[in-house]
Amino acid sequence: MAKTEPAHPAMKLARPSFLLGALFVLAAVVVFRGIVELEPRNLWTVLFVVPGIGFLFFGLTVAMAGRVLVAAMNTPEDERPGWDDDEEDRDE
């Protein structure tokens, strides 16, 4: 079995950002539904939703980039594709 590389340290940011984003969105729902009274309700909802969605997208981006990075690191040297920078291959 091939030895796998450890995950990139940036991957440690994915789960906490998902959690923080989900908590912000949940807080926005609680405020918007009127369970917690904060006035003006629409302003507080927007102030919770915007960073919440941002943290969710950030977590998703870090998770996907981390998976690509780990897959690239685990590919053996001889199986990696080469660069096509040869001058003879160009049609000019």
Residue, then its C-alpha position, 0 to 999 in steps of 0.5 A: m500500500a502506498k504511503t500517503e502524505p499528511a493533509h496540508p495545514a490549511m485543511k485544519l481551517a475547513r471544518p471550523s469555518f463550516l461550523l462558524g458559517a452554519l452557526f451564523v446562518l442558524a443565528a440569522v434564522v433565529v433572528f428572522r423568525g422572531i425567536v430572539e428579538l433583535e430590532p431591526r430584524n432585517l438588518w441583523t438577519v443580513l449581518f448574520v447571513v453574509p458572513g455565514i455564507g462567506f464562511l461556508f464558501f470559504g470552508l468549501t473552497v479550502a476543503m476542495a483545494g485541500r483534496v486536490l493538493v493531497a491527491a497531487m502529493n500522493t501521485p507518484e513522480d513517474e505517474r505525473p503528467g509532463w509539461d508540453d513546453d516543447e517548441e516542436d509541438r507548436d503549430e505556428 
